[in-house]
C-alpha cells in the first residue's frame, strides 16, 4: 500500500523536473524579443485542455513538457516589450522567484505569529513611505486595485454613513450616501458601489475637462445640489492616472474641497500613483498624502507578477472597525503561534490570504526602488517620444495629450474618408496582434476609435515604439488600398 503523503517518491526526479521548469521559463524570457507578442491558442490545445476530470496522476516531467509546448507560448503576451495593451506589467525574474517560494511555504496570511505576517508588514511600511502616509496608518495587500477600492470604500461608507451601517445595513443611514468620481474613473468604482449596497446610482459621475481630468468646479456644484436634495455626500474618488489617457486629477484641489465639505477622499492610484517616485510627476501626485485611502497595484509599474495590489487607510481604527470579526476560535489574546495581533483578516473580507507579499518583497529587495523608479521614468519618456513621432507624422493623429505612459492616436491620413477610419484602425490593431508584431488596445476618445498604447514594460525601448508607428502606417495604407 502506498504512503498517504503527496510528496515525491523520487526526490531526485522531482528536483530535475523543477530545474527543467525553471530553465524553460528563463530561456523563454531570454529570447522573448524574438518571439511573437501574442499567439492565439490553437484549437488542438483547447481540445487537449478540455479533458475529463483526471482519475490518476501525470508525472511532473510530462506536465512540464505540456506547459512548454501548449501553455507558455499562448499567454497574454505582456512579457514581450511590444505588448502595449491595457495596463499590464511585465513581471520580473525576482518576483517570479518570490512567487514560487511563497508557493512552497503555503502560508495563510490571515494572521497568527509567523514570518509571512512580518514580511507583509514591512512591505506596507515601504508603501507608507512612498505615498507619505503616517506611520499609524493601516494597509493590506490585495489581489489588485479593484479589491483594494472595495475595502477602502467600505470604510468610507461606514465612516460617513451617519449610522452603524455595518450592523444595520445601508437602510439605516438617515440620508442616502452618495460618492463622486470622474467620468474617466475606472469601472471598478461603480462595481464597488453596487457590492457595498449603495447602488451604482449612488456614484455621481463628474464631467471631465478637455485634459480628461475631473472638473473640480462641477464636483463642488454637484455636492451642493445633492445636499440641497436631502442626500448625504460621503466620498470622492480621485484618479491618479486614468486608464484611458493617463490623466491625473487635480488632487490638491480635490483634497481641499473634501476637507471643506467633510468628505472622505479615496485615490485610485492603480498604476499612475507610483509615478510619485519620479521627479517629473512628484508635485502633481504629492497631495495623495492627504487622502483618507489609496489603492494601487504592484503588478503594473513595480513589475511584480500578478496578482498584487494594496490599500492604505489613514485611520487604522476605522479600517479595523469595518472588518474585524474575531470569533472564539480566533482569540485576540493568543500566545505563541496564535499571537501576532493585529491579524490581517481584521482589515478585509478574506480569512484565507496567500503570501503575495513575498514576491513584492523580492522585487523591491532585488532591484531597489531607484531601479524601479527608473523604469517608470523611462516608460514615460518613451511615451512622450511616441507622441512626438505621431505629431510629426503625416498619416498619424494624436487624440489626447500624452500623460504619464499612455498615448492615444490613430491612423488618419489627409483625405481619407472619415466614416471608414474607425474600422480601419480597429483592423490595424487586430492585424498587429494576429501577426505577433505588437499588442496595443483600443478605446474611444471624443467618439473616435483610438489606438491606445500603454508603456508599462521594463523591456520596452524607444525602438519598439518606432517600429509600432511604422507598422501602423504600413498596415493603414494597405487597408485603405484594399478598400479603394
Backbone torsions as a table, in degrees:
resi	resn	phi	psi	omega
1	UNK	NA	134.5	-176.3
2	UNK	-73.1	156.8	177.1
3	UNK	-66.4	149.0	-177.4
4	UNK	-74.1	-17.0	-176.1
5	UNK	-69.6	152.1	173.8
6	UNK	-92.0	3.4	177.2
7	UNK	-63.7	154.7	-179.8
8	UNK	-61.1	143.4	170.4
9	UNK	-74.9	-31.7	-179.3
10	UNK	-119.2	96.9	-176.2
11	UNK	-67.1	-32.2	179.6
12	UNK	-67.5	-39.3	176.2
13	UNK	-63.9	-39.7	177.7
14	UNK	-63.3	-41.5	178.1
15	UNK	-58.2	-43.9	-180.0
16	UNK	-65.6	-36.6	178.1
17	UNK	-64.2	-41.1	178.7
18	UNK	-66.0	-41.3	177.2
19	UNK	-61.5	-42.3	-180.0
20	UNK	-63.7	-40.9	179.7
21	UNK	-65.2	-43.4	179.2
22	UNK	-64.3	-44.3	178.6
23	UNK	-60.7	-41.5	179.4
24	UNK	-57.2	-47.1	-176.9
25	UNK	-69.2	-42.2	-180.0
26	UNK	-66.7	-38.8	177.0
27	UNK	-63.9	-38.1	178.4
28	UNK	-60.9	-47.1	179.8
29	UNK	-66.4	-38.5	-178.9
30	UNK	-58.7	-36.7	-177.1
31	UNK	-104.9	17.1	-170.4
32	UNK	-59.8	-36.6	-176.2
33	UNK	-66.5	-27.2	-178.5
34	UNK	-84.8	-5.6	-176.5
35	UNK	-95.5	159.6	171.9
36	UNK	-60.8	147.4	178.4
37	UNK	-62.8	-44.6	-177.0
38	UNK	-142.0	141.5	173.3
39	UNK	-131.7	131.3	179.2
40	UNK	-63.6	142.4	176.4
41	UNK	-69.8	119.0	-176.0
42	UNK	-66.6	154.1	178.0
43	UNK	-55.7	-36.2	-178.4
44	UNK	-64.4	-37.3	178.4
45	UNK	-70.0	-42.3	177.9
46	UNK	-59.7	-42.3	179.3
47	UNK	-64.6	-41.2	-179.6
48	UNK	-65.0	-34.7	179.5
49	UNK	-74.0	-24.2	-178.1
50	UNK	-86.0	55.9	-177.7
51	UNK	-96.0	161.0	174.7
52	UNK	-65.5	163.8	177.9
53	UNK	-56.7	120.9	-176.8
54	UNK	-67.6	132.2	177.2
55	UNK	-89.2	-28.8	-179.6
56	UNK	-125.0	165.8	-172.2
57	UNK	-85.5	167.1	176.1
58	UNK	-122.0	144.2	-177.8
59	UNK	-65.8	151.9	177.3
60	UNK	-60.2	-38.7	178.9
61	UNK	-59.5	-44.2	-180.0
62	UNK	-65.3	-38.7	179.3
63	UNK	-67.1	-39.5	177.1
64	UNK	-63.8	-40.3	176.8
65	UNK	-61.7	-42.4	177.9
66	UNK	-64.3	-40.7	177.6
67	UNK	-60.4	-45.1	-177.6
68	UNK	-63.3	-42.4	-172.4
69	UNK	-90.5	-35.3	-169.6
70	UNK	-109.9	-23.8	-172.2
71	UNK	-108.4	-55.4	-175.3
72	UNK	-56.5	-41.5	-177.1
73	UNK	-68.7	-12.7	-172.3
74	UNK	-117.5	33.4	179.4
75	UNK	-77.0	-179.8	-178.6
76	UNK	-58.4	-36.9	179.7
77	UNK	107.4	-1.1	-173.2
78	UNK	-73.8	-2.3	170.9
79	UNK	-75.0	-23.6	-173.2
80	UNK	-77.3	142.2	-178.3
81	UNK	-65.5	-15.9	178.2
82	UNK	-107.2	25.4	168.5
83	UNK	-87.5	112.7	-175.5
84	UNK	-119.7	10.2	-173.7
85	UNK	-84.4	147.3	174.1
86	UNK	53.0	-139.2	175.2
87	UNK	-135.1	74.4	-176.8
88	UNK	-105.4	122.1	172.6
89	UNK	-71.9	164.3	-175.2
90	UNK	-98.8	-2.0	-177.1
91	UNK	67.2	-172.5	-179.0
92	UNK	-160.9	159.7	179.1
93	UNK	-63.7	-43.6	-179.5
94	UNK	-63.2	-41.4	179.2
95	UNK	-65.4	-38.2	178.5
96	UNK	-65.3	-37.5	177.4
97	UNK	-64.5	-42.6	176.8
98	UNK	-61.4	-38.6	178.3
99	UNK	-63.1	-43.6	180.0
100	UNK	-64.0	-43.6	-177.9
101	UNK	-68.0	-35.1	175.6
102	UNK	-64.1	-35.5	176.7
103	UNK	-63.3	-38.2	176.5
104	UNK	-64.0	-41.2	-178.0
105	UNK	-70.7	-33.2	175.5
106	UNK	54.7	46.0	-177.2
107	UNK	-83.8	142.8	167.8
108	UNK	-100.1	113.4	-174.7
109	UNK	-98.2	41.1	170.7
110	UNK	-70.9	-30.3	-178.8
111	UNK	165.9	-148.5	-176.7
112	UNK	75.7	174.5	-174.7
113	UNK	-104.2	89.9	176.6
114	UNK	-148.6	164.6	-165.7
115	UNK	-64.6	-29.0	-179.5
116	UNK	-59.7	-35.1	178.0
117	UNK	-61.3	-42.3	-177.0
118	UNK	-72.8	-30.9	174.6
119	UNK	-65.4	-44.4	179.3
120	UNK	-64.4	-39.3	178.4
121	UNK	-61.6	-39.8	179.4
122	UNK	-66.1	-42.3	178.1
123	UNK	-59.7	-42.6	179.8
124	UNK	-65.5	-38.1	176.3
125	UNK	-61.2	-41.0	176.8
126	UNK	-61.2	-39.4	-179.4
127	UNK	-65.8	-39.6	175.8
128	UNK	-59.5	-39.8	178.4
129	UNK	-63.7	-44.4	-179.2
130	UNK	-59.0	-44.9	-172.5
131	UNK	-98.1	1.3	177.6
132	UNK	72.4	28.8	178.4
133	UNK	-84.0	152.1	-179.1
134	UNK	-66.8	156.0	-179.0
135	UNK	-61.2	-29.4	-177.3
136	UNK	-79.9	-5.9	179.9
137	UNK	-66.2	159.8	177.9
138	UNK	-108.4	166.2	179.0
139	UNK	-159.6	164.1	-177.4
140	UNK	-154.0	134.7	172.1
141	UNK	-81.8	140.1	-173.9
142	UNK	-132.3	179.6	175.1
143	UNK	-67.6	-29.0	-178.5
144	UNK	174.1	-174.3	-176.6
145	UNK	-66.0	-29.4	179.0
146	UNK	-60.3	-50.5	177.8
147	UNK	-68.3	-37.4	178.8
148	UNK	-61.0	-38.9	179.3
149	UNK	-70.2	-36.4	175.8
150	UNK	-59.5	-44.7	-179.5
151	UNK	-63.8	-48.2	-178.1
152	UNK	-63.0	-42.0	-177.2
153	UNK	-75.0	-23.3	171.3
154	UNK	-65.0	-40.8	177.3
155	UNK	-66.0	-41.3	177.9
156	UNK	-61.8	-44.3	177.7
157	UNK	-58.1	-46.2	-177.9
158	UNK	-69.2	-36.8	-177.4
159	UNK	-73.1	-32.1	-172.5
160	UNK	-114.0	7.7	-174.7
161	UNK	-79.9	-14.2	178.0
162	UNK	78.8	10.5	-179.5
163	UNK	-161.8	174.0	176.3
164	UNK	-81.2	77.6	-173.1
165	UNK	-69.8	-34.3	178.8
166	UNK	-57.4	-43.0	-176.3
167	UNK	-84.6	-40.6	-169.9
168	UNK	-103.3	-11.8	179.8
169	UNK	90.1	167.2	-174.0
170	UNK	-64.9	-24.4	179.9
171	UNK	-64.7	-18.7	-179.7
172	UNK	-77.1	-14.7	-179.2
173	UNK	-63.6	130.9	-178.7
174	UNK	-64.5	-28.7	175.6
175	UNK	-137.2	146.5	-175.7
176	UNK	-65.5	120.4	177.6
177	UNK	-70.7	141.6	175.7
178	UNK	-130.6	146.2	178.8
179	UNK	-113.6	163.6	-177.5
180	UNK	-133.3	138.6	175.7
181	UNK	-153.2	156.4	177.7
182	UNK	-65.3	153.7	173.1
183	UNK	-62.6	-17.6	177.5
184	UNK	-89.4	-0.2	-177.2
185	UNK	-67.1	156.9	-179.2
186	UNK	-66.7	145.9	-179.5
187	UNK	-63.0	-17.0	179.1
188	UNK	-64.0	-24.8	-179.3
189	UNK	-68.4	-42.0	176.8
190	UNK	-65.0	-38.2	176.8
191	UNK	-61.6	-40.6	179.8
192	UNK	-61.4	-43.0	179.5
193	UNK	-61.6	-39.0	178.6
194	UNK	-67.0	-45.7	-177.5
195	UNK	-66.8	-28.7	-178.3
196	UNK	-86.8	5.7	176.0
197	UNK	82.6	3.4	178.6
198	UNK	-79.2	-31.0	-175.2
199	UNK	89.2	144.6	-179.8
200	UNK	-62.0	-27.9	179.2
201	UNK	-67.1	-17.8	178.7
202	UNK	-77.0	-8.2	176.7
203	UNK	-94.0	110.5	179.8
204	UNK	-84.4	122.1	-177.6
205	UNK	-90.9	110.9	-175.3
206	UNK	-85.8	135.7	178.9
207	UNK	-58.9	151.6	175.4
208	UNK	-109.2	149.6	-180.0
209	UNK	-82.4	-171.1	-178.8
210	UNK	-64.4	-22.1	178.3
211	UNK	-92.0	8.5	176.2
212	UNK	69.4	18.0	175.4
213	UNK	-101.7	155.8	-179.9
214	UNK	-58.5	134.2	177.8
215	UNK	-80.4	109.4	-177.7
216	UNK	-66.7	-34.8	177.6
217	UNK	-63.0	-44.8	177.7
218	UNK	-65.6	-36.7	177.5
219	UNK	-60.5	-47.4	-179.6
220	UNK	-61.2	-40.9	179.9
221	UNK	-66.3	-38.8	-179.6
222	UNK	-68.4	-38.4	177.7
223	UNK	-61.7	-46.2	-179.9
224	UNK	-62.1	-42.9	-179.5
225	UNK	-65.2	-38.7	179.7
226	UNK	-68.5	-39.1	176.4
227	UNK	-61.4	-43.6	-179.8
228	UNK	-63.6	-27.6	-179.4
229	UNK	-87.1	4.2	177.3
230	UNK	87.4	11.6	176.9
231	UNK	-91.2	172.7	-176.2
232	UNK	-121.6	89.8	174.0
233	UNK	-54.1	128.0	-171.6
234	UNK	-122.3	-40.9	-172.6
235	UNK	-152.0	150.3	173.1
236	UNK	-118.8	133.6	175.6
237	UNK	-106.9	107.0	175.8
238	UNK	-91.8	157.5	-177.1
239	UNK	-120.4	126.0	175.4
240	UNK	-102.6	79.3	-177.3
241	UNK	104.6	85.1	179.8
242	UNK	-66.8	148.9	-174.1
243	UNK	-70.5	-27.5	-179.0
244	UNK	-73.9	-50.2	-170.7
245	UNK	-127.2	-5.9	-178.1
246	UNK	80.7	11.7	-178.5
247	UNK	-65.3	143.5	178.9
248	UNK	-108.9	117.4	177.6
249	UNK	-59.3	158.3	178.2
250	UNK	-74.2	85.5	-171.5
251	UNK	-65.6	-34.8	179.1
252	UNK	-65.1	-46.1	-180.0
253	UNK	-66.8	-38.7	179.2
254	UNK	-67.1	-41.0	178.4
255	UNK	-62.3	-42.1	179.1
256	UNK	-63.3	-41.6	178.7
257	UNK	-65.1	-41.2	178.8
258	UNK	-63.1	-39.9	177.0
259	UNK	-62.8	-44.5	-178.6
260	UNK	-65.4	-33.6	-176.2
261	UNK	-96.1	-4.2	-179.2
262	UNK	69.9	34.6	-177.8
263	UNK	-103.6	153.0	174.5
264	UNK	-75.4	134.2	175.3
265	UNK	-109.8	116.1	173.9
266	UNK	-110.9	136.5	178.5
267	UNK	-112.8	120.6	170.7
268	UNK	-83.6	102.4	-176.3
269	UNK	-113.7	35.4	-168.4
270	UNK	-41.6	-51.7	177.0
271	UNK	-124.6	-41.5	-172.1
272	UNK	-67.1	-26.2	-177.8
273	UNK	-59.5	-31.2	-178.1
274	UNK	-72.3	-10.2	173.0
275	UNK	-68.4	-7.6	173.8
276	UNK	-59.8	-20.3	178.6
277	UNK	-72.2	-18.5	-176.2
278	UNK	-95.0	143.8	176.9
279	UNK	-58.3	-34.5	-175.3
280	UNK	-63.7	-38.7	-174.1
281	UNK	-110.4	1.4	-174.3
282	UNK	-60.0	-44.5	-175.7
283	UNK	-65.7	-37.2	179.5
284	UNK	-68.2	-29.7	-174.5
285	UNK	-101.6	-11.2	-177.4
286	UNK	-57.8	-33.7	178.6
287	UNK	-61.4	-9.5	175.2
288	UNK	-58.4	-25.6	-179.5
289	UNK	-65.4	-14.3	177.5
290	UNK	-89.8	-5.4	-176.6
291	UNK	-69.5	157.5	172.8
292	UNK	-82.0	-27.5	178.4
293	UNK	-155.4	152.2	178.3
294	UNK	-136.7	138.9	173.8
295	UNK	-123.8	137.2	-179.8
296	UNK	-157.1	171.2	-177.7
297	UNK	-116.4	140.9	166.3
298	UNK	-84.7	-27.2	-171.3
299	UNK	-80.4	5.4	173.7
300	UNK	-102.9	-94.1	-170.2
301	UNK	-80.4	-10.4	174.2
302	UNK	-94.2	3.4	169.8
303	UNK	62.6	30.0	174.1
304	UNK	-86.7	138.8	178.1
305	UNK	-59.9	148.2	177.5
306	UNK	-60.9	147.3	-9.5
307	UNK	-107.1	145.9	-179.6
308	UNK	-163.0	108.4	175.1
309	UNK	-126.7	-177.3	-177.4
310	UNK	-155.9	146.6	169.3
311	UNK	-123.3	136.5	172.1
312	UNK	-115.9	136.9	179.0
313	UNK	-128.2	126.2	-176.1
314	UNK	-62.4	-43.4	-175.2
315	UNK	-97.4	95.3	-176.9
316	UNK	-58.5	-39.5	-176.8
317	UNK	-64.3	-42.4	177.8
318	UNK	-66.3	-40.6	178.9
319	UNK	-58.5	-49.4	-178.0
320	UNK	-65.5	-37.7	-178.7
321	UNK	-63.9	-27.5	-178.5
322	UNK	-77.0	-17.8	-172.7
323	UNK	-132.5	-14.3	-175.9
324	UNK	-64.9	129.8	-179.9
325	UNK	-153.2	55.2	-176.6
326	UNK	-75.6	123.2	177.7
327	UNK	-94.3	179.3	-176.3
328	UNK	-62.9	-26.0	178.5
329	UNK	-83.4	0.5	175.7
330	UNK	-126.2	61.5	-170.5
331	UNK	-58.8	140.0	178.9
332	UNK	-71.1	-29.7	-172.7
333	UNK	-108.7	36.1	-178.3
334	UNK	-68.0	159.6	178.1
335	UNK	-119.4	164.7	-179.8
336	UNK	55.1	-130.4	-177.9
337	UNK	-61.3	-27.7	-179.4
338	UNK	-79.1	3.2	179.2
339	UNK	-86.7	-140.2	177.3
340	UNK	79.2	21.0	-178.9
341	UNK	-64.6	142.0	-0.3
342	UNK	-81.7	155.4	-179.0
343	UNK	-93.7	147.8	-177.8
344	UNK	-67.5	-24.2	178.4
345	UNK	-65.0	-11.8	177.7
346	UNK	-85.2	-0.1	-176.9
347	UNK	-121.1	8.4	179.0
348	UNK	-164.4	178.5	-173.9
349	UNK	-81.4	-10.1	-170.8
350	UNK	-100.5	136.2	169.7
351	UNK	-89.5	-34.5	178.9
352	UNK	-95.6	115.2	-176.4
353	UNK	-135.1	124.7	179.8
354	UNK	-74.4	169.8	-177.2
355	UNK	-88.5	57.4	-178.3
356	UNK	-72.2	-15.6	179.3
357	UNK	-64.1	-25.5	-175.4
358	UNK	-66.4	-40.2	179.7
359	UNK	-70.0	-30.6	174.7
360	UNK	-68.0	-46.8	179.3
361	UNK	-59.3	-44.9	178.6
362	UNK	-59.9	-44.0	-177.4
363	UNK	-63.5	-49.3	-177.6
364	UNK	-67.5	-40.4	179.9
365	UNK	-69.0	-38.8	-175.3
366	UNK	-69.7	-40.4	-173.4
367	UNK	-104.1	-28.7	-175.0
368	UNK	81.8	150.4	-174.5
369	UNK	-68.3	-26.2	179.6
370	UNK	-65.6	-43.5	179.1
371	UNK	-66.8	-39.6	178.8
372	UNK	-66.6	-38.3	174.6
373	UNK	-63.0	-38.3	178.4
374	UNK	-60.6	-36.4	176.5
375	UNK	-62.8	-45.4	-179.8
376	UNK	-60.6	-47.7	-179.2
377	UNK	-62.5	-41.5	-178.9
378	UNK	-67.2	-40.7	177.1
379	UNK	-59.4	-41.2	179.2
380	UNK	-66.8	-40.9	178.0
381	UNK	-63.9	-39.3	178.8
382	UNK	-66.8	-35.9	176.5
383	UNK	-63.9	-42.0	177.1
384	UNK	-63.9	-37.4	177.1
385	UNK	-59.4	-46.0	178.7
386	UNK	-64.4	-40.7	179.4
387	UNK	-58.8	-42.6	179.4
388	UNK	-67.2	-37.8	178.4
389	UNK	-63.7	-40.7	179.1
390	UNK	-65.3	-43.2	179.8
391	UNK	-62.1	-30.7	179.7
392	UNK	-84.9	-8.5	-175.6
393	UNK	-80.9	150.9	176.2
394	UNK	-88.4	-14.6	-174.8
395	UNK	-119.9	-7.3	180.0
396	UNK	-111.0	147.6	-176.2
397	UNK	-132.4	128.0	178.1
398	UNK	-79.6	130.5	-175.1
399	UNK	-104.1	-10.3	179.4
400	UNK	-154.6	154.0	175.0
401	UNK	-58.8	143.6	177.6
402	UNK	-77.3	115.0	179.5
403	UNK	-123.4	135.4	-176.8
404	UNK	54.1	-116.6	-171.3
405	UNK	-118.7	19.8	-173.9
406	UNK	-116.9	134.1	178.5
407	UNK	-127.7	122.9	177.6
408	UNK	-114.2	121.1	-175.8
409	UNK	-150.9	179.7	172.2
410	UNK	-158.7	162.8	174.4
411	UNK	-76.4	117.9	-176.8
412	UNK	-152.5	70.9	-178.3
413	UNK	-68.7	151.4	178.1
414	UNK	-57.4	136.9	178.1
415	UNK	85.7	-8.9	179.1
416	UNK	-70.5	139.5	179.9
417	UNK	-62.0	117.9	-174.5
418	UNK	-57.6	-36.2	-176.2
419	UNK	-63.8	-23.5	-175.8
420	UNK	-95.3	-9.3	-170.3
421	UNK	-68.2	-34.2	177.4
422	UNK	-59.6	-47.4	-179.7
423	UNK	-64.9	-39.1	179.3
424	UNK	-63.3	-45.7	-178.5
425	UNK	-68.8	-34.6	175.7
426	UNK	-65.6	-39.9	178.4
427	UNK	-67.1	-35.2	177.4
428	UNK	-60.8	-46.7	-178.6
429	UNK	-63.3	-43.9	179.1
430	UNK	-62.1	-39.8	179.8
431	UNK	-67.3	-41.9	177.2
432	UNK	-57.9	-42.6	-178.9
433	UNK	-70.7	-48.5	-177.7
434	UNK	-62.4	-36.9	-178.7
435	UNK	-81.1	-3.7	178.5
436	UNK	72.9	16.8	-176.8
437	UNK	-78.1	-48.6	-178.3
438	UNK	-161.2	165.6	-179.6
439	UNK	-136.3	75.4	168.0
440	UNK	-78.6	174.7	173.8
441	UNK	-118.4	-174.4	177.5
442	UNK	-125.8	157.0	171.6
443	UNK	-152.7	-174.8	176.5
444	UNK	-121.7	130.3	177.8
445	UNK	-124.6	117.2	-179.0
446	UNK	58.1	34.2	179.3
447	UNK	82.5	-4.4	-179.0
448	UNK	-103.5	140.0	176.5
449	UNK	-70.8	127.4	-177.8
450	UNK	-115.3	147.2	165.9
451	UNK	-83.7	121.2	-174.6
452	UNK	-109.6	123.6	-179.7
453	UNK	-114.1	122.6	175.8
454	UNK	-119.3	120.0	-175.7
455	UNK	-99.4	102.5	-175.8
456	UNK	-131.9	21.9	-171.1
457	UNK	-116.1	128.7	-179.6
458	UNK	-70.3	-10.4	179.8
459	UNK	-93.4	-13.2	-174.7
460	UNK	-71.5	142.0	175.3
461	UNK	-125.8	167.9	176.5
462	UNK	-59.7	-32.5	179.0
463	UNK	-62.8	-34.5	176.8
464	UNK	-63.6	-38.2	-179.3
465	UNK	-75.2	-33.1	174.2
466	UNK	-62.3	-43.8	178.2
467	UNK	-60.9	-42.6	178.6
468	UNK	-58.9	-48.1	-178.7
469	UNK	-59.9	-42.9	178.4
470	UNK	-62.2	-44.9	-177.5
471	UNK	-67.4	-35.8	175.7
472	UNK	-61.5	-45.0	178.0
473	UNK	-63.0	-44.7	-178.9
474	UNK	-62.7	-49.1	-178.8
475	UNK	-66.2	-38.4	179.1
476	UNK	-62.1	-44.8	179.1
477	UNK	-64.1	-39.4	179.3
478	UNK	-65.0	-40.0	-179.5
479	UNK	-67.5	-38.1	178.1
480	UNK	-66.2	-39.0	178.5
481	UNK	-63.8	-39.8	179.5
482	UNK	-64.8	-34.4	-177.6
483	UNK	-78.7	-19.5	-175.6
484	UNK	-70.2	NA	NA
